[in-house]
Amino acid sequence: MATSSKPTGESSHPYDALPNHQDLDWMISDAKFTADTRTDFYDRSPTSRRYALVGVACSIIFSCSCIVAGIVTSANHGVFEVTVITMEPINIMMQQREILALVLNLIVTLCTESIGLVHCISLRSALASESRLRFNTNLRLLTAARGWYNPNGALLNGVSAILLITSYSSASLIVCSDIQTSPLTYEEGIAIAGLPLLILGITLLLQVMIALSGMRAVKILTWSSSPFDLTAALVHHTQLTPATLRCMRCVSDLDTDGVPAKPSEIQPSAWHAHPSIRKVVIFLWGIVAACTGWAAGVMYIWHTYYASIDLMSPDPLTMQTWSFIPKLQNGKVNYIAYFMPGVNLSEVWILLFVNMTVIQGPLTLGLHCSELIANVIRDERQWRCATGKKGLRTTTNPVKTIFTHPICLVLFVAKPFLHWMFGLSFSVGNSASDGKLEWSSVVMFTAQIWNLCIALFIFACFFTFVALRRPRGPQPAAYGHLQTLANLVDEWSPVMWWGHKEDGIPYCHAGTSDHPLPDVKMDCVYAGSGAGSLVLS
């Protein structure tokens, strides 16, 4: 349970001004004393730990199932062969294949998100132990603790990034078409390729091992994803010290000396507050530009060579050939294709994985980096609840957060959906006959590439708008910056309100309380508790 304590000799009313004629040194030592003597006021969040470990356990079960299924398929049909699961007419077969591919991408997303939560918490704790943790949310795979062999270090973070990309690439290669032939029949169906299924299981299992090793390598103060539980934990363990005279200073004022300030009617955007967000937004627009160039390049190649190369469709890109899912049953579709070279199936599979990983990699990393924007905005919205009627609840539920915060929900849905759309655009044609893989080709569908480009454009616009949006109101913006939150929160409790706490001449004080507070006074200058009698030269 959260509590707050006051040093002996202070008034019983929490908002009484400190005695006059106090100097700056006394105020700083008093702030440190208050932080050091607080009891266990933060949530270690065993519920979040339980959710995270259950998610990891489910990921282990799914990865082991993929490994077993891949081994069984390889043992029964050969390492590079497939297992037929259904035979249907081509129109039904196409629908079932795409539904199965979407479900696979969704399962991969659920597994990687569960693993990512454990890895994120352990990395955050590792950075805090090195006094390098600045924000509650960081780029998980692009931020590393010290030490090359550290489970949270640069080497294994890079390996985790490659494994994450390979997970989605493998999911795109698992489902393929199969042709059953006999002297009297010719049927098409859906088959599961054993090798990509095996690789998917291995990549997920390796990610689990890295995340669990990182968890065991560091002391985790709290499993909560809330920036307030983390800030309180760091203050409690003296890893973070609140600064005085900064009760009206936002995260963008970090380089400004601790001098009194008037409230501002509008706060800075996440773009200006978090340096990594600018890089993420630019990277997202780079993906949109690359996808647009990809679509334009496919159209140029088709118009230049379609009459002389058989691996290109005879139909141009028109409204009749434009669709969300390629209409292969009537042949009215615009595409270009190429066969995978190789003297044997092992070389073909290697080239397939390289093709898929290289092209799908930027999309995977872009969606991963978008987590930074979603989580930073989530942290800021939680902080701004402190001026609402219900107040700010410091503890959060990691599962509930996904569905209650619109930005987190949009990102959670976009991950499997955009990867699925990529699979529609960049389709690997693994053609099997009677369960034996005969040839592999890569097909690029022009309309579906443009569909993906439009979806990425909308996605980038949405996250750019969110990153550039400036919150209104005098409450200083923090965006999950831990030092800023430590400066702004002067009284900790499970439910907090922020507002005006003390009148003073010439400076007032704003802070937090366990009950609603009046609005700050826009024409007053705020510094901090006890600063009313401090005259700054």
N, C-alpha and C positions, 0 to 999 in steps of 0.2 A: 504494500500500500504506500502510495506516495505521501510524504509528509514534508514539511519545511520547518526549519529551526532558525531561531534568532539568537544572537549572542547575549550573554547575561548582561543585564543592565539596560537593555533596549526597551522601549515602551511596549506595552502589551498590545497596542493597536499597530497593525503592520504598516500603516501609512503615515504615522507620525514622523515629522521631519526630525532628522538627527540634530543634536545640539549644535549651536553655532560655534564658529571659530575652530572648525575641524580642518586639518590640512589634508593635502592630497595623499601623502604617505599613509596617514591613518585610514583613509577611505579604502586604499588598495589592500592594506593588510586586513581590514574588516571584511572585504569581499572574499579574500582567500580563506579567512577563518570560517565564514558562513558556508562556503562550499565544502570545506574539509570536514566540518562537523555535521553535515547532513547525514541522515540515516539512509537506509536502502530505499530510495525513492524512485527507482527506475524498474521497469519490467524486463526481466530476463527472457521472457516470452518462451516458456517451454512448449506452449501450443504451437508456435511457429516452427520450433525444432521438430516437434512430432509430425507436423504436416510435411516438412521438408524431407524427413527421413522416410516417411511413407511413400512420398513421390519417388525418392531414390530407389526404394525397394521395388516399386512397380516398374521402374525403368530397368532394374536388374532382371526382373521376371521376363519383361518383354524382350530385352536383349538376349537373354539365354534362350528364349523361345525361338528367336530369329536364328541364333547360332545352331540350335538343334535342327530346325527345319532346313537350314541351308546344308548342314552335313548330311541329313537324310536324303535330300534331293540329289546332292552330289554323289552319295553312295549308290543310290538306286538308278540314276540316269547319267552319271558322269559329272565331272566338276563344272563343265561349261554347258550343261543341258538344263532343261526346264521340266516343271511338273504341270500337267494340264489339270485345271480345276473345273472348267465348264465349257460346254459347246453350245453356242447360240447363234441365231441369225446375226448378220454383221451390224445391223442398226441397234439391236439389243446388246450385242457384245461390246460395242463402242461405249454405250452408256454405262454398262457395268464396269468396264475397265477404268473409265474416268472416275466413277464413284469410288472404286477401290483405291485408286491413286490418291484421291482427296483424303480418304480416311487414313491412309498410310502417312501422308504429310501431317495430318492432325495429330496422330499418335506420336510421330517424331517430335512435333512441337511440344506436346505435353511432357515427353521424356526430357528433352533438352531444357525446358523451362524449370522442371523440378531439379535437375542436376545443376542448372545455372544458379538457382537460389542458394544452394549449399556453397557453391564456389564463390558466389558474390559475398556471402556472409563471412566466409573464411578469409577472403582477400581483404575485405574491409577491416577485419580484426588485425590482419598482418600489417597493413598500412598504418593502423592506429598504434601498434606496438613500436613502429619505427618513427612515430611522430610525423608521418607524411600524409595522414588522412585529412583532407580539407572539406570534402563534400560527402554527404550520406550516400549519394549515387555516383558511381564512376563507370568508365568504360571497362567492363569486366575483363575482356580478353586483350585489351590494349593498355592496361595498367598493371604493373607488376611490382611485387615486393623485391627486396634486395636478395641477391644470391641466385646464380644460374640453376642450382639444383634444388632450390626452394620449390615446394609444390605449388606455391603461389607466385613463383618467379617468372621471368621472361621466357625461358625455354619451354616450360610446360604450358604456359599460357598460349604460346605459339602453336604447340602441339594440339591444344584444345581447340584453337581456331580452325586448324586443318581438319580435325575430327568432326567439328560441327558442320563444316562445308561438306565433308564426305558423307555425313549422315543423310543430308537432304539429297545429295547426288545419288546415293545408293537407292533411296526411296523412289527416285525417278526412273531407275533402271529395273526395278523388280518385276513390274507387270508388263507382259508382252503378249503378242498374239500368237496363236498356234493354228496350224492347218492340218486337219486330219484327212488323209487321202486313201482311197481304195479304188479298184477298177470301176466301181459304180457310184461312189459318193465323193463329195468335196465339201468339207465343213470347216468353219473357222471358230475359234474359241479363245479363251483367256488362259494364259499359263504364267507360272511364277518361276523366275530365274533364280536358281539356287545360289550362285556366287554373289550377286548383289545383296541378297538376303543375309548371307553369312557375314559380309563386310559391314552391313548395317548393324548387326548384332555386336560385332567386335568393336566398332567405333563407339557405340553407345556404352558398352561395358568399360572401355578405356576411359571415357569421360567420367563415368562414375568413380573409377579408381582414382583418378586425379583429384576429383572433388573431395572424396573421402580422405585422401592423404593430406590435402590442404586443411581439412577440418581438424585432423588430428595433430597437425604441426603447429597450431597456434591456440592460444587461450581466447575463447570467444566470450566477451563480456555480456552480450545480449544477442539473441536470435531475432529480435524484432526488426522489421524493416522501417520502423518509424524513426525519423531523424531525431525526435525528442527523447526517445528511450536511449538512443546511441549517445546523444549529447549529454544527457544526465549521467550515463554510465562513465563517460570520459571525465566529466567534472567530479564525479564521486571518487574515481580512482586517481584524481589529480593529474590526469593526462591532458586536461584542458582547463584553462583558468579564465573566468569571465573578466572582461576589461571594463573599466569604469568610464563614465562620461559618454557612453555610446548607446544610450537607450532609444535614440531616434536615428541611428545610423544603419543603413541597409548594407547588403553585401557589396554593392558597388562602391561603398565608401571605405573599403578596407585600407586603401592607401592614404586616406585622409587622417590627419591627427585627431585624437579624441577630443574634439571641441564641441560645445553645445550647438544644436541645430533646431530649426523650425520644422514642423511636420510638412511633408510634401503631399500634394493632392494626387499625384500619380507616381508609380514606382517604375524602376527600370525593368526591361524585359529579360527573359532568360538568355536571350542572345548576347546581351551586354554583361550579364551577371556570371555566366559560366563559360570559360574560354573554350571548352571542348565542344559546346553546342554549336558554335559557329562552324567548326570543322565537320560536324555531323550533317548539318544542313547543306553545306557545300558538297559533301560526298553524295548525299541523296540526289541533288540536282545533277551531279556528274553521272549517276546511274541512269537518270532520265535521258540525259544527252546521249549516253552510250547506247541505250535502247532505241532511241530515235535514229541514230546513225546505223544501227543494226538493221532496222526495218527498211531504211532508205537503201542500204547496201543490197539487201535481198531483192528489193524491187529493181534496182539497177541491173543486177546480175540476171534476173529473169528476163527483163526486156532485151538484154544484150545477147543472151545465149539460148533462150527457150526453143528457138527453131532448130538448133543444131545439136542439142543435148537431150537425150531421152529421159534423164532423171529430173526433168522439170515438167510441171503441169502445163497442159496446152491452154488452160483457161486463165485469162487475165484477172486481176483483182478488180471486181465490180461489186455492186450491191447484192447481186445474185450469189456471188461466191463468198461474201463476207458473212461470217457467223461467229458465235462465241466458241463453240466446239466444232472442229473440222467435220464437214459432212462428207465422209468418205464413201458412204453408201451410194451416193449418186454421182460421185466423181467430180462434182463442181467445187473445186477448191484450188487455190493458188499456192504453190510451194516450189521450193528447190530442195534437192536432196543430194547426198553423196554417200557412197559405200565406204565403210571403214576398211582400210588396207590391212594386210597381215596374212602371213602364210599359214597361220594356225589360229585357233580360237583364243588362245592365251594372249597373243598379241592384239587381237581384236578387242578383247575385254579391257586390256590395259589402255588402249587408245580411247575406248569409250569412256572410261573413268576420267582420263585426262581431259577429254573434250568437255564432259559434263562439269567437272570440278572447276576448270578454268573459267567457263562461261557463267556458271551459276554462283561461283564464289563471291563476286561483288554484290549480288543480290542478298546472299546470306549475311555477309558482313554489314551491309547497309541496314537490314532489318534488325540485326543485333545492336548496332550503334543507335538505332532509333529508341531503344530502351532508355537511353540516357535522357532524351527529351521527355519521354512519357513519365519517367520516375521523378525527374526534377520538378516537373509541373505538378505531379501528385504531391510531392513534399511541400511545395508552396501552397497548394490549395488546402492541405491539412493545416498549415500554419495560419492561413487566413480565416479559418473557422473560429479562431480565438476572438474575433470581433462579432461573431454571430450569436444568436439567442441561445443555442445549445452549447456553445463553447467548443473548445478543442479537446478531443480525447487523444491522449498521447499514445495509447496502445492501438495497434492496427492488426487486423486479420489478413495474412498474406493472400489467402484464397478469395476472401470477400473483396479485397482491394481491386482485383482484376475486373470484377463485375460491377462495382460501384463507381469506379472512376472511368468516365467515358474514353479518355485517351488510352488508358491501359487496355480497355476492352477492344478498342479499334486496333491496337497493335497486336493483341492476342489473336484476333480473327484474321488480320492481314497476313500474318506469317505463313500459315498453311495455305491460305487462299492464293497469295502471290506466287508461292513456290509451285502450287498446282497450275496456275496460269502459265508459269514458265514452262512446265512440262507439256502444256498444250502447244506452246510456241516452238519449243526445241524438243521435238519428239525423237526418241531413239527407237527405230524400227527393228526390234529383235524378232525375226521371223523364224518360227520353228515348224518343222514338219514331223508329225507323229512323235512329238516330244523331244526331237533332236534339233538343236539350234543350227540353222543352215547359213544364215548371213545376217549381218547387222548394218544398218544404215542410219544416217542422221537426216531428219526431215525438218525443214524450217518453214512453218506455215505463215505466210505474210500477214493475213488478217489477224491471226492470233498474236503475232508480235506487236502489231499496232494496238490490239486490245491491252496487252501487257503494258505498253508504253503509256496508254491513257490512264490505266490504273495506277501506275507509278507516278504519273504527273499529278493525279488527284492526291495520292498519298504524300508526295513531297510538298504540295501546296498546303495541305492540312497541317503537317508538322512545321512548316515554315511559319504559317500564321500563328500557331501555338507558341513557337519560340520567340516571335516578334511582339506578341501581345503584351501590353503593359498593364499590370494590375492597378486598379484605382483604389484610392483611399490612403489615409495617412500611415497605416501600419507598414513599417519598413519591410521590404522584401528580403527573404533569406535564401530561397531556393535550395533548402537543405544544407546550406553552408554552416558547419558546426560551430565555428567561432562566433559567427553572427548570432546564431540561436542562443549560445551561451551568454552573449551580451544582452540580448533582448529579454530572456526569461530570467526573472529574478526571484520567482517563487514557484516551486515545482509542486504539481498535484496531478492526479489522474485526469481531471477535467480542469482546463484553465481558460481564463478570459484575459484579453489584453486591452489596456486603455490607460486613461489618466489616473495616477495614483497620488501625486503630491503637488500642491501649489508651493511656489517658492519665489523668492526675490533674489536674483533676477531669473533663476532657472527653475523649471518644473521637472517632474519625474514621471515617466511612463513605464509600465511594466505589466507583469502578469499576476493573477490572483486566482483563488479557488472559487470566486463568485463574480458575477458580472460587474464590470467597471464602466464609469462614464466615458464618453468619447473624449479623445484628446482635444486640446484647444489649439486651433490652427494658428492663432496669432501669438502663441506663447513659444518661448525658447526652452528646449528640453535638454537636460544633461544627464541626470542620474540622481539617485537617492543621496541626500546629504550635500548636494552641490549648490544648494540654495545660497549658502553663505560663502561659497568659494568665488573669489574674484580673480579672473584670469587676466593677465596683463596682455 
